[in-house]
Amino acid sequence: MKKPPHVLLFITALALVFLAGCATSTTDASGNHDASGPIAEARLGMKIYPGAQIVTSGETDQVVSANLRTPDSPEKVIGFYEAELGAKGSGDPAMYQISGQKGGRKFSVSINRDDSTNVSIMGAK
């Protein structure tokens, strides 16, 4: 069943609030916290948009996340993540949501535009 647009916007806003609270951190294989830098693609479970700056990243026991920023157009970023997830999203280039699965994990990618294109990725562990 397709969710109404206002529900998708609420989910996106909730994801952005969650991601804004994540520190730039990762956890190593032993489960220890490592604040040495941004999350790697292997840990995130999907590709990071080429040339994008990782603004924040982090993880909990249930979720791995990253916030990215790129000067590229939303349309280019949307095409990249629709191909990455093999799924079509919804919305317009100013606020776009893609949900899908990759490697047996569920992902949600939110793309919005202000002075740059912002990407928020959340993946279930």
C-alpha positions as CSV (number, residue, x, y, z in Angstrom):
1,M,0.0,0.0,0.0
2,K,1.4,3.4,-1.0
3,K,1.8,6.0,1.8
4,P,0.1,9.4,1.3
5,P,2.6,12.2,0.6
6,H,2.2,13.8,4.0
7,V,3.2,10.5,5.7
8,L,6.3,10.4,3.6
9,L,7.2,14.0,4.5
10,F,6.7,13.2,8.2
11,I,8.9,10.1,7.9
12,T,11.5,12.2,6.0
13,A,11.4,14.9,8.6
14,L,11.7,12.3,11.4
15,A,14.7,10.8,9.6
16,L,16.4,14.2,9.2
17,V,15.9,15.0,12.9
18,F,17.4,11.6,13.8
19,L,20.3,12.0,11.5
20,A,21.0,15.6,12.7
21,G,21.6,14.1,16.1
22,C,24.1,11.5,15.0
23,A,27.7,12.4,15.6
24,T,30.3,11.6,12.9
25,S,31.2,8.2,14.2
26,T,31.4,4.5,13.5
27,T,31.8,1.3,15.5
28,D,34.6,-1.1,14.8
29,A,34.2,-4.9,14.3
30,S,34.6,-5.5,18.1
31,G,31.7,-3.1,18.8
32,N,33.8,-0.3,20.2
33,H,33.0,3.3,19.3
34,D,35.4,4.9,16.9
35,A,35.0,8.7,16.4
36,S,38.0,8.8,14.0
37,G,36.0,9.8,10.9
38,P,32.9,9.4,8.7
39,I,31.3,6.1,8.0
40,A,32.6,4.0,5.1
41,E,30.5,2.6,2.3
42,A,31.0,-0.9,3.5
43,R,29.6,-0.1,6.9
44,L,26.7,2.0,5.4
45,G,25.8,-0.8,3.0
46,M,25.4,1.3,-0.1
47,K,27.5,3.7,-2.2
48,I,28.1,7.3,-1.2
49,Y,27.3,9.7,-4.0
50,P,30.6,10.4,-5.9
51,G,32.2,13.6,-4.7
52,A,29.7,14.2,-1.9
53,Q,30.9,15.5,1.4
54,I,29.8,13.4,4.4
55,V,28.3,16.0,6.8
56,T,27.4,13.5,9.6
57,S,27.2,9.8,10.0
58,G,26.5,7.3,12.7
59,E,24.8,4.2,13.8
60,T,22.7,2.7,16.6
61,D,22.0,-1.0,17.2
62,Q,19.2,-0.8,14.5
63,V,20.2,1.9,12.0
64,V,23.3,3.0,10.1
65,S,23.0,6.6,8.7
66,A,24.8,9.3,6.8
67,N,24.0,12.9,5.7
68,L,25.7,14.0,2.6
69,R,26.0,17.3,0.7
70,T,26.9,17.8,-3.0
71,P,26.7,20.8,-5.4
72,D,25.2,18.4,-8.1
73,S,21.6,18.8,-9.1
74,P,18.9,16.8,-7.3
75,E,18.0,15.1,-10.6
76,K,21.5,13.6,-10.9
77,V,21.5,12.4,-7.3
78,I,18.0,11.0,-7.6
79,G,19.1,9.0,-10.7
80,F,22.1,7.7,-8.8
81,Y,20.2,6.4,-5.8
82,E,17.3,5.1,-7.8
83,A,19.8,3.0,-9.7
84,E,21.6,2.1,-6.5
85,L,18.4,0.8,-4.9
86,G,16.7,-0.4,-8.1
87,A,13.6,1.5,-7.0
88,K,11.7,4.6,-8.1
89,G,11.1,7.3,-5.6
90,S,8.4,10.0,-5.2
91,G,8.2,13.7,-4.8
92,D,9.8,16.5,-6.7
93,P,13.5,17.5,-6.9
94,A,13.1,19.9,-4.0
95,M,11.9,17.0,-1.7
96,Y,12.3,13.4,-2.9
97,Q,12.1,10.1,-1.1
98,I,13.4,6.7,-2.3
99,S,12.8,3.5,-0.3
100,G,14.2,0.1,-1.3
101,Q,16.4,-2.9,-0.4
102,K,20.0,-3.7,-1.1
103,G,21.9,-6.7,0.2
104,G,18.9,-7.8,2.1
105,R,18.7,-4.6,4.1
106,K,16.0,-1.8,3.9
107,F,17.1,1.7,3.1
108,S,15.4,5.1,2.9
109,V,17.1,7.9,1.0
110,S,15.8,11.5,1.3
111,I,17.0,14.1,-1.1
112,N,16.3,17.8,-0.8
113,R,17.7,21.1,-2.2
114,D,18.6,24.4,-0.6
115,D,21.9,26.0,-1.5
116,S,23.2,22.5,-2.3
117,T,21.7,19.0,-2.7
118,N,21.4,17.2,0.7
119,V,21.1,13.5,1.0
120,S,20.0,11.5,4.1
121,I,20.5,7.8,4.0
122,M,19.1,5.4,6.7
123,G,19.7,1.7,6.5
124,A,18.3,-1.0,8.8
125,K,20.9,-3.3,10.2
